[in-house]
Amino acid sequence: MKVIPTAIPEVLLIEPKVFGDERGFFFESWNKRSFAGLGIDADFVQDNHSKSQKNVLRGLHYQIEHAQGKLIRVTAGAVYDVAVDLRRSSPTFGQWVGFRLSAEDRRMAWIPPGFAHGFCVTSDSAEFLYKTTDYWSPAHERTLLWNDPQLGISWPLTGEPLLAAKDAAGLPFGQAETFA
């Protein structure tokens, strides 16, 4: 596996070793020992799978308690993925990093606990799969406003995004609950 650094050192892009031939391909999408060697010593408790159409924007989500680390990948289509550092003690507090993930490149990303996370679909549709280090906790879920000018995220949208009501009503960064 190859690690590709991002502007925020704890957020990692991971390029798996893919074995392919005329029959198709194979790669390990999770191996506890291999990922521990990359500094990701996570115990995953839940897998989530979503499908969305072009211009759907999901996020920016986080849980203020039961914070989740996420190992994410796209199994069909392509997305632009974003992580926002909400850890007040971090030198990158309030900064964001974005990158493209696709079924074609098979890259994965590690988003550690303490980050808000979201993505927008850039292909006709996309299927998104992610493992989490803690269970979904609706009482602790929070949403950061996807288009907050203070964050200035450059979403590659073609037109207006398709949003869930909770995402349209997210809080701006200055009002959001953050981590120590």
N, C-alpha and C positions, 0 to 999 in steps of 0.2 A: 504494500500500500504506500501511496505517496501522499504526503501532507502538503497542501498549498496554503501558505499563510495569508491571512487577511489583515486589514488595517487595525483590527482589534485582536490582539494576540490569542485570546481565549476562544475566539470563534474560528473554527478550522474547516477548511474544505478538504475532503478526503477523496482521493482517486484510487479506487480499488484496482487490483490486478485482475484483468478480465482474460479468461481463457476462451478462445473462440475457434470454431472450425466450420465446415460446411453444414453441420447440424444445428448450429446456433452458438450460444455462449453460456458461460458459467462464471460466477464470482461470489465470494463470501461477502454478504452485506452486513454481517455481524459476527465477530469472533472475539469473545471477552479477552483472551490473551493478547491477540494482535492489537486490539484497541487500547488495552492497558499500556502496551509498549509505545503508543502514541500520546500517552498521558490522559486517556479517557478511561477512567476506572469507574464505570457506571453500572448500576443495577437497574435494568429496565423492568417496568411493571405493567406497561400498557402499550399496545400498538394501535395507531389510528390510521385510517385510510379515507381520503376524500377525493371526490371528482368534481371538477368545476369547469365552467366554460370560459372562453376568452373574456378578458377584462374583469373577471371576478377578483376582488381584492378581499382577502381574509386577514384580519388583524388590525392592529398590532396587539396580540394577546399575551398575558402573563398571569401568574397566580402569586398574589402577595404572600400567602402562606402556602405550604406544600409546593414551593417553587419547582418547576420542572426543567430538567435538562432534556434536550431533544436531539435525536439523531434522525436527520431528515433526508429523504431522497424522492425523486420523481420517477414513477414507473411508466408513465405515458405522457407525452407532450413536454412542455417547458414552462418554467415559472421564473420570475424575478423574486428572490428571497431576501428578506431584510431582518436584521437583528439590531436592537437598540439597547445599549448598556444602561441599566437602571440601578447600578450599584454605586451608591454615593462615595464609597471608599476607593473606587477605581479611578485611575488616571484618564480613562476613556468614558467616564460618566457623561451621559447625554449625547454620546456620539453613536452613529449608526454605520453599519456596513451592509452592502448589498452585492448580490452576485446571481448569476444565472445558473439554474440547475435544470437538467433535462434527462429524459430517458435515454437519449442518444449518447450523452457523455458519461452517464452513470455515476457522476460525482455525488457524494453525500456531504452533508454539513453537520457539524457538531455545534449546537447552541447551548451553552451551559446555563444552569439556573442563574437568575438575576437579570435576565434579558427579556424584553418584549420581542415578539416574533410575529412576522406576517409575510404574506406573499401575494403576488398578482400573477394571473395566468397570461402568458404571452403567446401561446399557441391556440389553436381552435378549441381545445380542451386539454385538461391535464389531470392526471391522477397523482396524488401526493401521499406518501407513506411516511409515518414517523413513529419512533419509539420514544417513550417518556420515562423519566426516572421517578415520577410520582403520579398518582392517580388524578384524574380530572376532579376538581373541587369547585363546583359552580359558585359556592358562597365566597370563595376567595379569588375567583377569576376577575381580572381587570382588563380594560381595553384602553390603549393609548391611541389618541387621534392620529389616524393614518396620514393626514395632510397638514399636520401642525407646522406652521411656518418657522417656529423655533428650531425644529428638527431639520426641515428642508430636504426631506427625502425625495429623490428624483425617481419616481415610479415611471416605468416605461409603458404608460397607458396609451391606448388609441381611443380617445373619447372618455366619457365619464365611467368611473368604475361601478361595477355591480357590487353593492354592499349589503350585508346583513344590518338590521336595525341597530344592534349593539355596536357594530363597527362604525356606523355613521355617527353614533352618539358618544364615541370615545372621548376621554379627557385630554386636554392639551398637556404637554410635558410638564409645564410649570404647576399644574394642579394634580398630577398623578402621584399615587403612592409609589415609593421607591424602596429599595433595599439598603441596608446599612453598608 
